[in-house]
Amino acid sequence: MHAHFLDPYRDGASPVKLPLALAFIVTAALLPPGAWPAYVLLFAVALSVVILSGLGLGYVYKRALLAAPFVLAALPLLFTVQGPALLSFDIGPWTLTLTQPGLVRFVSVALKSWLSVQVAIVLAATTAFPDLLAAMRALRLPRLLVAVVGLMWRYLFVLVDEVFRIMRARDARSGAPAERAGRIGGSIPWRAKVTGGMAGNLMLRSFDRSERIYAAMASRGYDGEVRGLPRPPVPPLAWAALAAGLLFLLLILLLGLVS
């Protein structure tokens, strides 16, 4: 499989990681703006999780930058929330006023998003995807939803495989004289036309292959759920870790609400 790098899980997955990660994200989302002591505790929790995961700070923090484009959606909060003005400046016919409550709310949204993405990255990078699906079923999520998530993930590898096949076919048909230097190909519109044709070919081939894959699965008794060997019961220590983690996150939430 060409896309093995898309699933960089590590061994030692715990059955309590998914509920703890979800509880962390929900706690961060429910914290009010400006609850700085609670944010410091959440940051300490996230930092501890990153260190204990063994992934490395650089690995997680570099990928946590994915939250930056979504944080930009909260940028208007700096100028739309009413409160004491910190700075005013003109942009053409408009006057923008930076307010203190707006700044607090924007920084709070940025911190909560950044911390939540860190925990999600650690969860995805240290847990095998079948274990995540099993945890979703254990949390009583709808079977259809779990099946859709599982098939979507697995079909990503099929799509990547089809992309590699199309690119190999393109390279095989894109020969050029050895004495010709520079870029091979035509103008930008010509390249856009070729790229569009490749995208359309990928869509058609993907539809056709998905039908064949589903027919093969149905012929083998697939009824909406992938079955495997029975999993061992959750050890008492894992239940204790889950209870302690949920209690600690609840205390952080209460601290944020009363501060």
N, C-alpha and C positions, 0 to 999 in steps of 0.2 A: 504494500500500500504506500502510495507516494506521500500521503498526508499524515504519516504517523506523528509528525511534529505537532499536530493540532490537539493531541490528547496527552499532554506531558504530566500525567498523574504520577504519584509516587505511592509506594505500598504503605500499609499501616493505616488505612482509612478507618475512621471511627464512625459508628452509627449515630452519634449525637452531634456531629459537626454541622449538619444541615439545619436542625432546629436551633442550635446556638447561633449560627450565622444569621438566620432569619430573625431571631430575637434581637440580635445586635442591630440589624438594619432597622427594625421597627422601633427600637429604643431611640436610635439616632433621629428617626423621622418625627417621633413624638416630642422630642425635647424642644422647649420653647426657645426663641431667639435670645442670645445673650446669656445663656446658662453656662458660663465659662468654667466653673468648677466641674460640672458634669462633662463638658467637652474634654477637659484635661484627663478625667478618668477614662473616657472612651478612647482617647488617644493612647493612654497607657495600655489599655486592653488590646487595642489593635497592634501596637508596637510589640507587645509580648507575644501575640499570636504570630506575627511575622517572624520574630526571632526564633520561636519554638518550631516553626514549620521547617526551618532550614533552607528556605528558598533564597534568602539574602535580601537585604534592604534594597539594594539596587534593582534587583529583579522585580520586586513588588512596586516600589515607588515609581519606577519608569513606566510600568503598565498602568499605574493609578492615574497617570496623566490623561487617560481616556476620559476621566470625568470633567476635564477642563472645558470641552465644547458645551457640555450640558450646563455647567456653571454659568457660562456666558448668557444663558437664557434668563438667569436671575439678575442680570446687570441692570435692567430698568428699575429694580427695587431701590437702587441708590438714589434715584431722583423722583420716585413716585410716592414714597412713604412720607407722610407728613411728620414734621418735627423740627427741632432747632437746626438751623442751617449751619453747615460747616464751610461750604465753599459754593460760590456762584460764578458761572462763566457763560458767555454768549457763544452760540453756534449759529451764525446767520441771524435769522429773525427770532430764534428760540433762545430762551434763557433757562439753563439747567442749574438746579440747586441741589447740591449734595447735602443730605440731612443725616443727623446722627442715628436715628432709628433705622433709616435705610441702609446705612453702612453696617450697623450691627446685624440686621437681617441678612444682608448679602454675605457677610463673612460667616454667619452661622450656616447658611445654606451651603457655602463652599466647603466648610469643614465637615459637615455631615455627609455630603456627597463623597468627599475624598476618603473619609474613614470607611464608609460603607463599601466603596469600590475596593479598598484594600482587603477587607474581609472576604468579599466575593472572589477576588483573585486568589487568595490563599485557599479558599474552599475548592475552587475549580482546579487549581494546580496540584493539590495534594489528595484528591479523591477521584477514584476511578468512576467513570460515568455510570456504569451499571450500579455502583453503590449509591450514587445520587438518585437514580430512578427507584431503587429499592427503598431509600429513605423517603421519597415522595409518596410511595405506596403505603409505607408505614405511618405517615402523617395523614392518611385517609384522603389524599387528593383524588379527584375523579380519575378512574382508570383510563378514560378516553384522553384526558389532558396529558397524563403521563405517557401514553402511547404516542401521542403527537410529538411531544418533546423528544422522546427516544428516537422516533423515526426521523425527525428533523436533524438531529445530531448525526445519526448514522448516515443519512443521505448526503451530508456535507462531504463526506469522503468520496462518495460516488461522483458528486459534482466536480470535486478537485481532480479525480481520476479522468473524467471526461475532458476537463480543461487541458490536462497534460497531453491527452491523445490529440486534441485539436491543434495544440501548439507544435507537437511533433510532426503532424501532417503539414502544417504551414511551413515549418523549417525544411522539411523534405522537398517542398515545392518552391523554395526561395533560393535556389542556387544563384551564384553570381561569379563572374570571371575573377580569377585570382588577382589580376592586375588592376582591378577596379577598386579604388580606395574610397573611403567615406561611407556614408549611410546607404544601406540597400533599401530600395523601395521608391515609391513615387511621392507625389505631393501630399500635403496634409489632408485635403479632401479624399484623395485616393486611399490613404491609410485609414481614415474614418469609415470609408465604405467597406474596407476589408474587415475592420474591427466589428462593424455592425453585422456583417455577414457571419463572422465567427460567433457573435453573441446569439444570433438567431439559430445558427446550427447547434449551438450548445443547448438552447431551450428545447428544440425539437428532439435532439438525442436524449436529453434528460427525461422528457415526457415518455419517450419510448422505453427507455431503460427502467424508469420507475414502474411502468405497467408490467414489464417482465419480472422485476423484482417482487412486486406484490403478488403476481400470479404464482411465482415460485414459493413465496411465503404461505399463501393460502392453500397450495397443494400439500404443504407440510403441516397443516392444521393450525395456522395462525388465526387467532380469534380476537385480537386486540391487545394481547399481553404476551410479552416474551417471558417464558418460564425457564427457570434454572434450578440448580440444586438447592435444597433447603439451607437457609443461612443459619449459622449458630445463634443461640439466644444472646441478647445483650447482657454483658456481665454486670454485676451489681456496681462495680466501680464506675462504669460508664454512666449508669443511672445517677449515681451520686455526683459525678462531674456535671451532668446535665442539670440536676437540681441546683447545685451550687452556682453554676453559671447563670441560670435564669434568675436566681435570687439576687445575685450581684448586679445584674442588669436592671432588675426591678428597683433596687436601691439607688442606682444611678439615675433612673428615671424620676423617682421620687425626689431626689436631691435637686434635679433640674427644675421640677415643678414648684418646689417651695423656695428656691433661691431667687 
